[in-house]
Amino acid sequence: MSVAQQVFLRDAMRRLNLTRDVFSARIGVKRRALDTWLLPEGSQEFRSMPDVVGRFVTEIMDNDLLLRKYAQSTQSGPLRDRIAVDGKHQLLSVDQFSRESVEELFRIADLMQPIARRRKVSRVLEGAVLGNLFFEASTRTRVSFGAAFCRLGGSVCDTTGFTFSSMAKGESIYDTSRVMSGYVDAMVVRHPDRGSVAEFARATNIPVVNGGDGPGEHPSQALLDLYTILTEFSRLGKLLDGAHIAMVGDLKYGRTVHSLIKLLALYRGLKFTLVAPRGLEMPNDILEQVGRNGGHVIEQAGSLEEGLSGGVDVIYATRVQKERFAAEELEGYTLDFQVNKAIIDKCCGPDVVIMHPLPRDSRPGANDLSVDLNHDSRLAIFRQTDNGIPVRMAIFAVLLGVEGLVQHSLRDVTWNPPSHVGPDDSVFHGLD
């Protein structure tokens, strides 16, 4: 680079008319990393910008089309209005998001990190009540949403399963939604039937969040997954644009991958390798939607070794959705599809990121994500689940319109939180 990186970066921000916060989000790096690149070279905190970032920004500056794309958007108004569904502040699908709105949500999630990491508390949702309506089994999603709402000062009312719901008596989705709307200020709904959460949402004007609708979508999971990928890439000095993502397992019924691949398609020039047993491939309508975004490469692989042999940046494994199909369809799901340390060491580098939405089947003989990776720092599943709290806090703050109040509402916690959540957490996942 013929000019100093500080001059180069400041010129790029000026031409794009972007603040540091927005510029760092657009190029997929943390604001604190950008700050170190902008410091004088004699400063102790100065860091050299990775070559890949320099090449990426140069490409934007030299291409008028990209320059216009990455320039300050003319969109204005609260984020909740820009992602609204039929004028309602609800989260039903990742299709509601653009790359810009996703990154704005993630900046809000970053603000939530001190609360999620149990250093600060906020009461911006004090008095608000969340209705967690889960008509299908859940541990992580239900508790994560409840914890996120509580950490903003709200309270939670739970119901789990049809047995404990009046829908077991024949009550309609419309009636259930309308009645609950009189009791709570927001609802998270999980239901085994595709489209059912949208039906709940049509019957109310309060915020509704899709917690999973059968084999359909799981937008909040996809958002926290994307947030995790961007966070891991920032740590590794990588950009998401141009990355190679492998999705492994039950891609037909795994709603998490349906939402995630559509979110990832908002980025540029990705390569997707899809590894699934025969009959459990990614649905064609989703592949067609991703293909319409342009610039992405999608390839199918019949075995894990074939799919990973070229090296990948992210492996996203999924469990078999046994509850959604007949036993005979399981025949092709063999040990060859298990993500384990042997295949990772053979095919992948030291900076691959291994993810799974959980739960994984850890019993002997299961063809899922192997427990022999538990002490491998490339395994990001617990960092991934931890990220569910700040992302879901951000979702609630946006839908309820309080994101602007959080920063000034923070106060120190009064208890002593642990330095690491888990005893085996990697050093970079510490809570300091």
C-alpha positions as CSV (number, residue, x, y, z in Angstrom):
1,M,0.0,0.0,0.0
2,S,1.6,3.3,-1.2
3,V,-0.2,5.5,1.4
4,A,-0.4,5.1,5.1
5,Q,-3.2,2.8,6.2
6,Q,-4.7,5.6,8.4
7,V,-4.9,7.9,5.4
8,F,-6.3,5.1,3.2
9,L,-9.0,4.1,5.7
10,R,-10.0,7.7,6.5
11,D,-10.3,8.5,2.8
12,A,-12.5,5.4,2.3
13,M,-14.8,6.4,5.2
14,R,-15.0,9.9,3.7
15,R,-15.9,8.7,0.2
16,L,-18.4,6.3,1.6
17,N,-19.8,8.9,4.0
18,L,-19.7,6.4,6.9
19,T,-19.0,6.7,10.6
20,R,-16.4,4.4,12.1
21,D,-19.2,2.3,13.6
22,V,-21.0,1.8,10.3
23,F,-17.7,1.4,8.2
24,S,-16.4,-1.3,10.5
25,A,-19.7,-3.1,10.3
26,R,-19.8,-2.9,6.5
27,I,-16.4,-4.4,6.1
28,G,-17.1,-7.1,8.7
29,V,-14.6,-6.1,11.4
30,K,-15.0,-5.1,15.0
31,R,-14.9,-1.3,15.7
32,R,-12.1,-1.8,18.2
33,A,-10.0,-3.4,15.5
34,L,-10.6,-0.5,13.1
35,D,-9.6,1.9,15.9
36,T,-6.2,0.3,16.3
37,W,-5.6,0.5,12.5
38,L,-6.3,4.3,12.6
39,L,-3.9,5.1,15.4
40,P,-0.5,6.7,14.6
41,E,2.2,4.0,13.9
42,G,4.2,5.0,16.9
43,S,1.4,4.2,19.3
44,Q,1.6,1.1,21.5
45,E,-1.9,0.2,20.5
46,F,-1.3,0.5,16.8
47,R,-1.9,-2.6,14.7
48,S,-1.3,-3.3,11.0
49,M,-4.4,-3.8,9.0
50,P,-4.6,-7.4,7.5
51,D,-3.9,-7.5,3.8
52,V,-7.3,-9.1,3.1
53,V,-9.0,-6.0,4.5
54,G,-6.8,-3.7,2.4
55,R,-7.6,-5.6,-0.7
56,F,-11.3,-5.7,0.1
57,V,-11.6,-1.9,0.8
58,T,-9.5,-1.2,-2.4
59,E,-11.9,-3.2,-4.5
60,I,-14.8,-1.2,-3.1
61,M,-13.0,2.1,-3.8
62,D,-12.1,1.1,-7.4
63,N,-15.6,-0.1,-8.4
64,D,-18.4,2.5,-8.7
65,L,-21.1,-0.1,-8.3
66,L,-19.6,-1.4,-5.1
67,L,-18.9,2.1,-3.9
68,R,-22.6,3.0,-4.3
69,K,-23.6,-0.3,-2.6
70,Y,-21.4,0.2,0.5
71,A,-22.1,4.0,0.8
72,Q,-24.4,5.4,3.5
73,S,-27.9,4.2,2.9
74,T,-30.7,6.6,2.4
75,Q,-32.9,4.5,4.7
76,S,-33.9,6.2,7.8
77,G,-36.1,5.8,10.8
78,P,-36.1,3.2,13.6
79,L,-34.8,-0.3,12.8
80,R,-38.1,-1.7,14.1
81,D,-40.0,0.1,11.3
82,R,-37.5,-1.0,8.6
83,I,-37.9,-4.7,9.4
84,A,-41.6,-4.5,10.2
85,V,-44.1,-7.1,8.8
86,D,-47.2,-5.5,7.3
87,G,-46.5,-2.5,9.6
88,K,-46.2,-4.7,12.7
89,H,-43.1,-5.0,14.8
90,Q,-42.6,-8.7,14.6
91,L,-39.8,-11.1,13.7
92,L,-41.1,-14.0,11.6
93,S,-38.4,-14.6,8.9
94,V,-34.9,-13.6,8.0
95,D,-36.4,-12.3,4.8
96,Q,-37.2,-9.2,6.7
97,F,-33.5,-8.2,6.8
98,S,-31.0,-6.6,4.5
99,R,-27.3,-6.7,5.2
100,E,-27.5,-3.2,6.5
101,S,-30.3,-4.0,9.0
102,V,-28.6,-7.2,10.2
103,E,-25.4,-5.3,10.9
104,E,-27.4,-2.6,12.7
105,L,-29.0,-5.2,14.9
106,F,-25.6,-6.7,15.6
107,R,-24.3,-3.3,16.8
108,I,-27.1,-3.2,19.2
109,A,-26.2,-6.8,20.3
110,D,-22.6,-5.5,21.0
111,L,-24.1,-2.9,23.3
112,M,-25.8,-5.8,25.2
113,Q,-22.6,-7.7,25.8
114,P,-21.8,-6.2,29.2
115,I,-25.3,-7.2,30.4
116,A,-25.1,-10.7,28.8
117,R,-21.7,-11.2,30.4
118,R,-23.1,-10.3,33.8
119,R,-21.1,-7.1,34.3
120,K,-23.9,-4.6,34.0
121,V,-27.7,-4.6,34.5
122,S,-30.5,-2.7,32.8
123,R,-34.1,-2.2,33.6
124,V,-35.4,-0.7,30.3
125,L,-38.1,-3.4,30.0
126,E,-39.2,-3.2,33.7
127,G,-42.9,-4.0,33.9
128,A,-43.1,-5.7,30.5
129,V,-44.2,-9.3,30.4
130,L,-43.1,-11.9,27.8
131,G,-45.3,-14.8,26.9
132,N,-43.1,-17.8,25.9
133,L,-45.5,-20.1,24.0
134,F,-43.7,-23.3,23.1
135,F,-45.9,-26.0,21.6
136,E,-42.8,-28.1,20.8
137,A,-40.0,-29.2,23.1
138,S,-37.2,-26.7,23.7
139,T,-34.5,-26.0,26.2
140,R,-32.0,-23.5,24.7
141,T,-34.4,-21.3,22.7
142,R,-37.1,-21.1,25.4
143,V,-34.6,-20.3,28.3
144,S,-32.5,-18.1,26.2
145,F,-35.4,-15.9,25.2
146,G,-36.6,-15.8,28.8
147,A,-33.2,-14.9,30.1
148,A,-32.7,-12.2,27.5
149,F,-36.0,-10.6,28.4
150,C,-35.3,-10.8,32.1
151,R,-31.8,-9.3,31.7
152,L,-33.5,-6.2,30.3
153,G,-35.7,-6.0,33.4
154,G,-38.8,-7.8,32.1
155,S,-40.6,-10.9,33.4
156,V,-41.6,-14.1,31.7
157,C,-44.7,-16.4,31.6
158,D,-44.0,-19.8,30.1
159,T,-46.2,-22.5,28.6
160,T,-44.7,-25.7,27.1
161,G,-46.5,-28.3,25.0
162,F,-50.1,-28.7,23.8
163,T,-51.0,-30.7,26.9
164,F,-50.7,-27.6,29.1
165,S,-52.4,-25.3,26.6
166,S,-56.1,-24.6,25.8
167,M,-55.3,-25.6,22.2
168,A,-55.6,-29.2,23.5
169,K,-59.3,-28.3,24.1
170,G,-59.7,-27.2,20.5
171,E,-59.0,-23.5,20.9
172,S,-57.8,-21.9,17.6
173,I,-54.5,-20.2,17.0
174,Y,-56.4,-16.9,16.5
175,D,-58.2,-17.1,19.8
176,T,-55.0,-18.2,21.7
177,S,-53.0,-15.3,20.2
178,R,-55.7,-12.7,20.9
179,V,-56.2,-13.8,24.5
180,M,-52.5,-13.9,25.2
181,S,-52.1,-10.4,23.7
182,G,-54.3,-9.1,26.5
183,Y,-51.9,-10.6,29.1
184,V,-48.4,-10.0,27.8
185,D,-46.4,-7.4,25.9
186,A,-44.5,-9.7,23.5
187,M,-44.7,-13.3,22.5
188,V,-42.2,-15.9,21.4
189,V,-43.9,-18.8,19.7
190,R,-42.6,-22.2,18.7
191,H,-45.0,-24.5,16.9
192,P,-44.5,-27.8,14.9
193,D,-46.4,-26.6,11.8
194,R,-44.8,-24.4,9.1
195,G,-46.6,-21.0,8.9
196,S,-48.3,-21.4,12.3
197,V,-46.3,-18.6,13.9
198,A,-47.3,-16.2,11.1
199,E,-50.9,-17.1,11.9
200,F,-50.3,-16.2,15.6
201,A,-48.8,-12.9,14.4
202,R,-51.7,-12.0,12.2
203,A,-54.1,-12.2,15.2
204,T,-52.2,-9.5,17.3
205,N,-50.5,-6.2,17.2
206,I,-48.0,-6.9,19.9
207,P,-44.5,-8.1,18.9
208,V,-44.3,-11.8,18.0
209,V,-41.0,-13.6,17.5
210,N,-40.8,-16.9,15.5
211,G,-39.1,-19.4,17.8
212,G,-39.3,-22.1,15.2
213,D,-42.2,-23.2,13.0
214,G,-41.7,-26.9,12.2
215,P,-39.3,-27.4,9.2
216,G,-39.8,-23.7,8.2
217,E,-37.6,-21.1,9.8
218,H,-35.8,-20.2,13.0
219,P,-34.7,-16.5,12.4
220,S,-33.3,-15.7,15.9
221,Q,-31.1,-18.8,15.7
222,A,-29.8,-17.8,12.3
223,L,-29.1,-14.3,13.6
224,L,-27.1,-15.5,16.5
225,D,-25.3,-18.0,14.2
226,L,-24.3,-15.2,11.8
227,Y,-23.3,-13.0,14.8
228,T,-21.1,-15.8,16.0
229,I,-19.5,-16.3,12.6
230,L,-18.7,-12.6,12.3
231,T,-17.3,-12.6,15.9
232,E,-15.1,-15.6,15.2
233,F,-13.9,-14.2,11.9
234,S,-13.0,-10.9,13.6
235,R,-10.9,-12.8,16.1
236,L,-9.2,-14.7,13.3
237,G,-8.7,-11.6,11.0
238,K,-11.0,-12.9,8.3
239,L,-13.9,-11.3,6.3
240,L,-17.2,-13.1,5.7
241,D,-17.3,-11.9,2.1
242,G,-15.7,-14.7,0.0
243,A,-15.8,-17.3,2.8
244,H,-16.4,-21.0,2.3
245,I,-19.2,-22.4,4.4
246,A,-20.0,-26.1,4.7
247,M,-23.4,-27.2,6.0
248,V,-23.6,-30.8,7.1
249,G,-26.4,-33.2,8.0
250,D,-30.2,-33.0,7.8
251,L,-30.6,-30.0,5.5
252,K,-34.2,-30.8,4.5
253,Y,-35.9,-30.5,7.8
254,G,-33.2,-28.5,9.7
255,R,-34.9,-25.1,9.9
256,T,-31.8,-23.4,11.3
257,V,-29.9,-24.0,8.1
258,H,-32.8,-22.8,6.0
259,S,-32.7,-19.4,7.8
260,L,-28.9,-19.2,8.0
261,I,-28.1,-19.8,4.4
262,K,-30.5,-17.0,3.4
263,L,-28.9,-14.6,5.8
264,L,-25.4,-15.5,4.7
265,A,-26.5,-14.9,1.1
266,L,-26.7,-11.2,2.0
267,Y,-22.9,-11.2,1.9
268,R,-20.8,-11.4,-1.2
269,G,-19.1,-14.2,-3.1
270,L,-19.6,-17.0,-0.7
271,K,-19.1,-20.7,-1.5
272,F,-21.6,-23.1,0.1
273,T,-20.8,-26.8,0.3
274,L,-23.9,-28.8,1.2
275,V,-23.3,-32.2,2.7
276,A,-26.4,-34.3,3.2
277,P,-27.5,-38.0,3.0
278,R,-29.7,-38.8,0.0
279,G,-33.2,-37.5,0.6
280,L,-32.2,-34.9,3.2
281,E,-30.8,-32.3,0.8
282,M,-31.5,-28.5,1.1
283,P,-35.0,-27.7,-0.4
284,N,-34.8,-26.3,-3.9
285,D,-36.8,-23.2,-3.2
286,I,-34.2,-22.1,-0.7
287,L,-31.4,-22.8,-3.1
288,E,-33.2,-20.8,-5.8
289,Q,-33.5,-17.9,-3.4
290,V,-29.8,-18.0,-2.5
291,G,-28.9,-18.3,-6.2
292,R,-30.9,-15.1,-7.1
293,N,-28.6,-13.1,-4.9
294,G,-25.8,-13.7,-7.3
295,G,-22.1,-14.2,-6.9
296,H,-22.4,-17.3,-4.7
297,V,-21.2,-20.8,-5.6
298,I,-23.3,-23.8,-4.3
299,E,-22.1,-27.3,-4.5
300,Q,-23.5,-30.6,-3.2
301,A,-21.4,-33.4,-1.7
302,G,-22.4,-36.9,-0.8
303,S,-19.8,-37.4,1.9
304,L,-18.2,-35.4,4.6
305,E,-14.6,-36.0,3.4
306,E,-15.6,-35.0,-0.1
307,G,-17.2,-31.8,1.2
308,L,-14.4,-30.7,3.4
309,S,-11.4,-31.8,1.3
310,G,-10.8,-28.4,-0.2
311,G,-10.7,-26.7,3.2
312,V,-13.5,-24.6,4.6
313,D,-13.8,-21.6,6.9
314,V,-17.0,-22.7,8.8
315,I,-18.5,-26.1,9.4
316,Y,-22.2,-25.9,10.4
317,A,-23.4,-29.3,11.5
318,T,-27.0,-30.2,12.2
319,R,-28.7,-33.0,14.0
320,V,-31.2,-35.4,12.4
321,Q,-34.7,-34.1,12.8
322,K,-36.0,-37.6,13.6
323,E,-39.3,-36.2,14.8
324,R,-40.1,-34.9,11.3
325,F,-39.8,-38.0,9.1
326,A,-40.2,-41.7,8.9
327,A,-37.6,-44.1,10.3
328,E,-36.7,-45.6,6.9
329,E,-35.4,-42.2,5.8
330,L,-32.6,-42.5,8.4
331,E,-30.9,-45.3,6.5
332,G,-28.5,-43.1,4.7
333,Y,-27.4,-41.2,7.8
334,T,-24.3,-43.1,8.7
335,L,-21.1,-42.6,10.6
336,D,-19.7,-41.0,7.5
337,F,-21.6,-37.9,8.3
338,Q,-20.3,-37.5,11.9
339,V,-18.2,-34.4,12.4
340,N,-15.3,-35.6,14.6
341,K,-11.7,-34.7,15.4
342,A,-10.2,-37.2,12.9
343,I,-12.0,-35.8,9.9
344,I,-11.4,-32.2,11.1
345,D,-7.7,-32.7,11.6
346,K,-7.4,-34.5,8.2
347,C,-9.3,-31.9,6.1
348,C,-9.3,-28.6,7.9
349,G,-6.9,-26.0,9.1
350,P,-6.3,-24.6,12.6
351,D,-8.7,-21.7,12.1
352,V,-11.8,-23.5,11.0
353,V,-14.9,-22.6,13.0
354,I,-17.1,-25.6,14.0
355,M,-20.7,-24.8,14.9
356,H,-23.9,-26.7,15.7
357,P,-27.3,-25.2,16.8
358,L,-27.7,-27.9,19.5
359,P,-29.0,-30.1,20.9
360,R,-26.5,-32.7,19.6
361,D,-26.9,-36.4,20.3
362,S,-23.9,-37.2,22.5
363,R,-24.8,-40.9,23.0
364,P,-22.4,-43.6,21.8
365,G,-23.2,-44.6,18.2
366,A,-24.8,-41.2,17.3
367,N,-23.8,-39.8,13.9
368,D,-23.8,-36.2,15.1
369,L,-21.1,-33.8,16.3
370,S,-18.6,-35.9,18.2
371,V,-17.7,-35.1,21.8
372,D,-14.0,-35.7,21.0
373,L,-13.9,-32.1,19.9
374,N,-15.0,-30.7,23.2
375,H,-11.5,-29.5,24.2
376,D,-10.7,-28.2,20.7
377,S,-10.7,-24.4,20.5
378,R,-12.1,-24.6,16.9
379,L,-15.3,-25.9,18.4
380,A,-17.5,-22.7,18.8
381,I,-20.8,-24.3,20.0
382,F,-20.7,-22.8,23.5
383,R,-19.6,-19.4,22.3
384,Q,-22.5,-19.8,19.8
385,T,-25.1,-20.5,22.5
386,D,-23.7,-17.7,24.7
387,N,-24.2,-15.3,21.8
388,G,-27.9,-16.1,21.9
389,I,-28.4,-13.8,24.9
390,P,-27.1,-10.5,23.5
391,V,-28.7,-11.1,20.1
392,R,-32.1,-11.9,21.5
393,M,-31.8,-9.0,23.9
394,A,-31.2,-6.8,20.8
395,I,-34.3,-8.3,19.1
396,F,-36.5,-7.4,22.1
397,A,-35.0,-4.0,22.5
398,V,-35.6,-3.2,18.8
399,L,-39.1,-4.6,18.6
400,L,-40.1,-2.8,21.8
401,G,-38.3,0.4,20.8
402,V,-36.0,0.8,23.7
403,E,-32.6,0.2,22.1
404,G,-31.7,3.9,22.5
405,L,-32.2,3.7,26.2
406,V,-29.9,0.8,27.1
407,Q,-26.5,2.6,27.1
408,H,-27.6,5.2,29.6
409,S,-29.5,2.7,31.8
410,L,-26.5,0.5,32.7
411,R,-25.3,0.0,36.2
412,D,-22.9,-2.4,37.8
413,V,-24.0,-5.8,39.0
414,T,-24.1,-6.4,42.7
415,W,-23.1,-10.1,42.7
416,N,-19.8,-11.8,41.7
417,P,-20.0,-13.4,38.3
418,P,-17.5,-16.0,37.2
419,S,-14.5,-15.0,35.0
420,H,-15.4,-17.8,32.6
421,V,-18.9,-19.3,32.2
422,G,-17.6,-22.9,31.7
423,P,-14.5,-24.5,33.3
424,D,-13.1,-25.5,29.8
425,D,-13.8,-22.2,28.0
426,S,-10.9,-21.0,25.9
427,V,-9.0,-18.0,27.0
428,F,-10.3,-15.7,24.3
429,H,-13.8,-16.5,25.5
430,G,-13.2,-15.1,28.9
431,L,-15.5,-12.6,30.4
432,D,-13.0,-9.9,31.3
